[in-house]
Amino acid sequence: MSVLDGRNPAARVSEITVLRQPVVHSDRTVYGYAIRVVVLDADGAPFPEYQVEHLIEAEYEKLDLAALAGDRAVLLRATSRLLTGDLSVPTSPHGVVLELSPLLAQRADARLLVDAARQRGARIALADYTGSSSQDELLPQVDLVKVDVARGPDRVSELVSRAHAAGATVIGERADNRERIRIGQQAGIDLLQGPMFQRHPETTGRDFSAGELQCLELMQLLSGESIDQAAVVRVVSSDPELAIRVLHLVNSSVYALRREIDSVHQAVVLVGPQQLAALAMASLIDARPTTVGALWATLTRALTCRALAGDDAAYTVGLLSAVASQLGIATSDLVSRTGVSADVAHALNEQTGPYGPTLAAVLAHEENDVDGVRATGLEPFDVAHAYLSAVPEALATATSLAVGSRS
């Protein structure tokens, strides 16, 4: 995408990328989703937001916030016109929090504008809180404060204490690895913003339960070039939880069938391999309505990988990578249990082969790492577009799959 910035004719905008990250509680349940628009120049460097606010606002008008956030709040970077009320805040069923950049916080009339925005019903967050005098003046008026947990333990602890003293809830940004999450938690961070799943989680060797082994056996059957339909039906039928989930899914509004399906064999045929794989993973992670956010993220990653690679095997790569991270299972263990192809194994274990760069790009996108996406050879715009396009479908499927739990 290439457009000319009308306010600065010398600056050429090469790409506009929409980033979305979950904001989660310590137990990884989702509080909301932070959505931000990044405008890149011809060299791939981000423009300062104040120079391209009109482009950011144009992107906001295109977004379906309800589809991107589901039943959670949206945290949206404010522009000058959103703060002053000259532009209406995009609506979302579960509320929008306006994030004030340090530059907006420096406005001489910032306190008055924040008061007026709150009177209009807006909730306010201080983005990139560094303890500046202008930000500290606003602390008593804001609901949330975002602190970069990459700043180091002493600095993070200081900033968190100052925000808490003013009564604000603190979000730890860039919580994308174990060390940063630990720093945030030790400092008393209330919420964490980052990818739903860490790229390099702690893994533990463990035995799989009988139910988990059946889910993995189903994945093995579904990952083959030729699917043994009778064997799939046998595995599903032998596990009451799997059978119930398949029947529930096929009789849900997603399929909108004219009559109810009572036969597991018929349900397996109607659901198809991709949805069965998602269902197996939902059972493996014990998905319930309270954990739909994690399943939503898992399916979004899988659908994005498939869209970018144009291959169903890439869907399996995305699915298994997220499940391994969520359960703390080494990808090598998951590969051996599921018997996937060498191409899928290379992608999961080393991010090489035909699907490795695709997985690496999606992981980098989830971390808001634009340079990391570009390093894989894929364009950040293409990855972001595929990811956002996958979000609504993933939510519909996750909602349908998140029923009941293993006893």
C-alpha positions, 0 to 999 in steps of 0.5 A, spaced: 500 500 500 502 506 498 499 513 499 502 520 499 501 524 506 497 530 503 500 534 510 507 533 508 508 532 500 515 530 502 513 524 506 511 517 502 507 512 506 509 505 504 504 501 509 499 502 514 499 496 519 493 495 524 496 491 530 492 488 535 494 485 542 490 482 548 490 485 555 490 479 560 489 478 567 495 474 571 491 467 569 491 469 562 483 471 561 482 477 557 480 484 559 480 487 553 484 488 546 489 494 544 488 496 537 493 501 534 495 503 527 502 504 525 504 508 519 510 506 516 515 510 511 518 508 505 524 505 509 519 501 514 520 506 519 514 508 523 511 516 522 510 520 529 503 519 530 501 526 530 504 527 523 499 522 520 493 522 525 488 523 519 490 516 516 490 513 523 483 516 523 481 513 516 483 506 518 479 507 525 473 508 521 474 501 517 475 497 523 469 493 526 471 493 533 466 488 535 469 483 531 476 485 533 474 485 541 468 480 542 465 481 549 471 485 551 473 492 551 477 496 546 483 500 548 484 505 542 490 510 541 487 517 541 488 522 536 487 530 537 480 530 534 478 524 538 480 527 545 477 534 543 470 531 541 471 533 534 471 526 532 466 521 535 469 515 538 468 509 534 463 504 538 464 498 541 459 494 545 463 493 551 466 500 551 472 503 548 478 506 552 482 512 549 489 511 550 493 518 551 500 518 548 505 522 552 505 528 546 497 529 547 498 529 555 503 535 554 497 539 551 496 545 555 489 543 555 490 536 557 486 536 563 480 540 561 480 535 555 480 529 559 475 532 564 470 533 558 472 526 555 470 523 561 463 527 561 462 524 554 463 517 557 470 515 555 475 512 559 482 514 559 488 511 559 495 514 559 500 510 554 507 510 555 507 512 562 514 515 564 513 519 570 513 525 566 510 532 570 505 532 564 503 525 565 503 525 573 498 531 573 493 527 569 494 521 574 488 522 578 483 523 572 485 516 568 483 509 569 489 505 566 496 507 566 501 503 561 508 501 563 513 498 559 516 492 563 522 492 558 524 498 562 527 494 568 525 492 575 527 498 579 524 503 574 518 499 573 517 498 580 517 505 581 512 507 575 507 502 578 507 505 585 506 512 582 500 509 578 497 505 584 498 511 589 493 515 584 488 509 584 490 507 577 490 500 574 496 498 571 498 495 564 504 492 563 506 493 556 511 489 552 510 483 556 512 478 551 517 473 554 518 470 561 523 475 564 518 481 562 512 478 565 516 476 571 518 483 572 511 486 571 508 481 576 513 482 582 512 490 581 505 489 582 502 490 575 495 488 574 494 487 567 499 484 562 499 486 554 503 482 549 501 476 545 497 471 548 502 465 548 509 466 549 514 464 543 519 460 548 515 458 554 517 454 559 516 447 557 515 441 562 515 433 560 509 430 562 505 424 561 498 425 557 492 423 560 487 418 556 483 423 553 489 427 551 492 422 547 485 421 543 485 428 541 493 427 539 491 421 535 485 424 532 490 430 530 495 424 527 489 422 523 487 428 520 494 431 518 495 425 513 495 426 506 489 421 506 484 421 511 482 414 514 474 416 515 473 410 519 478 411 524 476 418 525 469 416 526 472 411 531 476 415 535 471 421 536 466 416 538 470 412 543 471 419 547 464 422 550 467 429 550 469 429 543 463 426 541 459 431 544 463 437 542 462 434 535 455 434 535 454 440 539 458 444 533 454 441 527 448 442 531 450 450 532 448 456 528 454 456 525 452 450 520 444 452 520 442 445 518 434 444 517 434 438 522 438 436 528 444 431 527 444 425 532 449 420 528 457 421 530 459 419 523 454 424 519 457 429 524 464 428 523 463 428 515 459 434 515 464 438 520 470 436 516 478 435 517 479 443 519 474 444 524 475 437 527 482 439 528 480 445 532 475 441 536 481 436 538 485 442 540 479 445 544 478 439 548 486 438 549 486 445 552 480 444 556 476 450 552 470 453 556 466 459 555 471 462 560 477 461 556 474 462 549 480 468 549 485 463 548 482 458 543 480 464 539 487 466 539 489 459 537 484 459 531 486 466 529 494 464 528 492 457 525 487 461 520 492 466 519 498 461 517 493 458 512 491 464 509 498 466 508 501 460 506 495 457 502 495 450 505 491 447 510 498 444 513 500 451 515 493 451 519 496 445 523 502 448 524 499 454 527 494 450 531 499 446 534 504 451 535 499 455 539 497 449 543 504 447 545 505 454 548 499 454 552 500 447 555 507 448 556 509 442 551 515 442 547 513 442 540 518 436 539 513 432 544 507 434 540 510 433 533 512 425 536 505 424 538 501 427 532 506 424 527 505 430 523 509 431 516 517 433 516 515 440 513 510 441 519 515 438 524 521 443 521 516 449 522 514 447 529 521 446 531 526 450 527 521 455 523 524 452 517 521 449 511 515 451 507 511 453 513 517 456 517 517 463 515 509 464 515 509 461 522 515 466 524 511 472 521 505 471 525 509 470 531 512 476 530 506 480 528 503 477 535 508 481 538 507 487 534 514 486 531 514 489 524 521 489 523 521 481 525 515 480 520 519 483 515 525 479 516 521 473 514 520 476 507 513 477 508 510 484 508 507 487 515 501 489 511 499 482 508 500 479 515 496 484 519 491 484 513 490 476 514 490 476 521 485 481 522 481 477 517 481 471 521 479 474 527 471 474 526 471 467 523 476 464 529 471 468 534 465 464 531 468 457 531 471 458 538 465 460 541 462 454 538 467 449 541 468 452 548 462 448 551 463 444 557 470 441 560 473 434 561 471 431 568 
